[in-house]
């Protein structure tokens, strides 16, 4: 737990610190999805889960309902609950929206011509390049810093509505699954390409070229989308949600 988490915990009412059994089970199942132990399309049987985790079927049912509301689980008639499957359309839609948001953020950020903010962005890109140069680095380590850089652009774009829309998008189940498993950055080559895209974006922002920054931001996310689709294809054929 970092300092921010500790501060939040200290300010939270004691009765809300302890998670309910359904919430704990939902967190556990979600962790198994993120690590790949549970895969898209896997069936979730209430009885088996209740026995495995020594909880009631009612607890399992509540956990699955919570995950369904977040988009991680789907219920299929006569088949029961399953882990939501990726669809190529979902991936395309998500990245199309993200690219539009990041493009607006990058353009407005470049228009500000704030040297202090630009210097901080360049430092973040330096960090991304260091991680990308280390072939032993984890995809999650790179993903964390990439998301941090995106948030920095969005939150410092001068458009007060952009962070709100970005947070809504970040809460979508499909995006959480992609991000949680770092699907854009699975290989060293993936991470190096992304770092190069970030360097190009940061450079044109530093040069004060808003229109070029907008295009560079779109390109960064378009390349990311291509990598996700490629990595999903290597795992298995994409299926439509039913």
MOTA-V656061 format. One record per residue. RES is the residue in three letters. SS is DSSP state (H for helix, E for strand, L for the rest). NEAR is the number of other ideal C-beta (glycine too) atoms within 12 Angstrom. D_CENTER is the distance of its C-alpha to the mean C-alpha in whole Angstrom. Layout:
[[RES:SS:NEAR:D_CENTER] [RES:SS:NEAR:D_CENTER]]
This chain:
[[UNK:L:10:20] [UNK:L:8:20] [UNK:H:9:22] [UNK:H:10:20] [UNK:H:12:19] [UNK:H:12:23] [UNK:H:11:24] [UNK:H:14:22] [UNK:H:16:24] [UNK:H:13:27] [UNK:H:12:27] [UNK:L:14:26] [UNK:L:10:29] [UNK:H:9:30] [UNK:H:8:30] [UNK:H:12:26] [UNK:L:16:25] [UNK:L:12:26] [UNK:L:16:23] [UNK:L:18:25] [UNK:H:22:26] [UNK:H:27:24] [UNK:H:22:21] [UNK:H:21:21] [UNK:H:33:21] [UNK:H:32:18] [UNK:H:21:16] [UNK:H:26:18] [UNK:H:35:17] [UNK:H:31:14] [UNK:H:18:14] [UNK:H:24:16] [UNK:H:33:13] [UNK:H:25:11] [UNK:H:16:14] [UNK:L:20:15] [UNK:L:14:18] [UNK:L:28:18] [UNK:L:23:17] [UNK:L:33:16] [UNK:L:26:20] [UNK:L:25:21] [UNK:E:23:24] [UNK:E:39:23] [UNK:L:18:27] [UNK:H:26:28] [UNK:H:17:31] [UNK:H:16:30] [UNK:H:33:27] [UNK:H:23:29] [UNK:H:14:32] [UNK:H:18:29] [UNK:H:24:28] [UNK:L:13:31] [UNK:L:27:30] [UNK:L:18:32] [UNK:H:22:31] [UNK:H:17:30] [UNK:H:27:27] [UNK:H:33:26] [UNK:H:27:26] [UNK:H:25:24] [UNK:H:35:21] [UNK:H:34:21] [UNK:H:23:21] [UNK:H:28:19] [UNK:H:36:16] [UNK:H:25:18] [UNK:H:19:17] [UNK:L:27:14] [UNK:L:26:13] [UNK:L:40:13] [UNK:E:36:17] [UNK:E:33:19] [UNK:E:23:23] [UNK:E:20:25] [UNK:L:9:29] [UNK:L:8:31] [UNK:L:14:29] [UNK:E:22:27] [UNK:E:30:23] [UNK:E:29:21] [UNK:E:33:17] [UNK:L:37:16] [UNK:L:33:16] [UNK:L:38:14] [UNK:L:26:16] [UNK:H:23:16] [UNK:H:18:17] [UNK:H:31:14] [UNK:H:35:12] [UNK:H:24:14] [UNK:H:20:14] [UNK:H:35:11] [UNK:H:35:11] [UNK:H:20:14] [UNK:H:25:13] [UNK:H:40:11] [UNK:H:30:14] [UNK:H:24:16] [UNK:H:36:15] [UNK:H:44:14] [UNK:H:35:18] [UNK:H:30:19] [UNK:H:43:18] [UNK:H:47:19] [UNK:H:32:22] [UNK:H:30:23] [UNK:H:39:22] [UNK:H:35:25] [UNK:H:24:27] [UNK:H:24:27] [UNK:L:18:28] [UNK:L:21:28] [UNK:H:13:29] [UNK:H:12:27] [UNK:H:27:24] [UNK:H:29:24] [UNK:H:16:25] [UNK:H:23:22] [UNK:H:40:20] [UNK:H:25:22] [UNK:H:21:22] [UNK:H:32:18] [UNK:H:36:19] [UNK:H:20:21] [UNK:H:27:19] [UNK:H:38:17] [UNK:H:28:20] [UNK:H:19:21] [UNK:H:33:18] [UNK:H:33:18] [UNK:H:17:22] [UNK:L:18:22] [UNK:L:15:22] [UNK:L:12:21] [UNK:L:27:18] [UNK:L:20:15] [UNK:H:34:12] [UNK:H:22:10] [UNK:H:21:13] [UNK:H:41:12] [UNK:H:33:8] [UNK:H:23:9] [UNK:H:32:11] [UNK:H:40:10] [UNK:H:33:8] [UNK:H:23:11] [UNK:H:40:13] [UNK:H:43:11] [UNK:H:25:12] [UNK:H:35:15] [UNK:H:45:16] [UNK:H:35:15] [UNK:H:26:17] [UNK:L:28:20] [UNK:L:35:20] [UNK:L:23:23] [UNK:L:24:22] [UNK:L:14:21] [UNK:L:17:20] [UNK:H:30:17] [UNK:H:23:15] [UNK:H:15:16] [UNK:H:23:14] [UNK:H:29:11] [UNK:H:18:11] [UNK:H:16:12] [UNK:H:32:9] [UNK:H:25:6] [UNK:L:18:8] [UNK:L:26:9] [UNK:H:31:9] [UNK:H:36:9] [UNK:H:37:5] [UNK:H:26:5] [UNK:H:35:7] [UNK:H:42:6] [UNK:H:31:3] [UNK:H:27:6] [UNK:L:32:8] [UNK:L:33:7] [UNK:L:39:9] [UNK:L:41:10] [UNK:L:37:12] [UNK:L:28:14] [UNK:L:22:17] [UNK:H:20:19] [UNK:H:20:19] [UNK:H:31:16] [UNK:H:37:15] [UNK:H:25:19] [UNK:H:29:18] [UNK:H:42:15] [UNK:H:35:17] [UNK:H:23:20] [UNK:H:39:18] [UNK:H:46:17] [UNK:H:26:21] [UNK:H:27:22] [UNK:H:44:20] [UNK:H:37:21] [UNK:H:22:25] [UNK:H:30:25] [UNK:H:45:24] [UNK:H:28:27] [UNK:L:18:29] [UNK:L:19:29] [UNK:L:23:28] [UNK:H:26:26] [UNK:H:19:26] [UNK:H:24:25] [UNK:H:37:22] [UNK:H:30:21] [UNK:H:24:22] [UNK:H:36:20] [UNK:H:41:17] [UNK:H:30:17] [UNK:H:27:18] [UNK:H:40:15] [UNK:H:40:13] [UNK:H:26:15] [UNK:H:31:16] [UNK:H:42:12] [UNK:H:33:12] [UNK:H:25:15] [UNK:H:34:14] [UNK:H:39:12] [UNK:H:27:15] [UNK:H:22:17] [UNK:H:26:15] [UNK:H:30:15] [UNK:H:17:19] [UNK:H:15:20] [UNK:H:21:18] [UNK:L:15:20] [UNK:L:15:21] [UNK:L:25:19] [UNK:L:23:20] [UNK:L:17:20] [UNK:L:23:20] [UNK:L:14:23]]
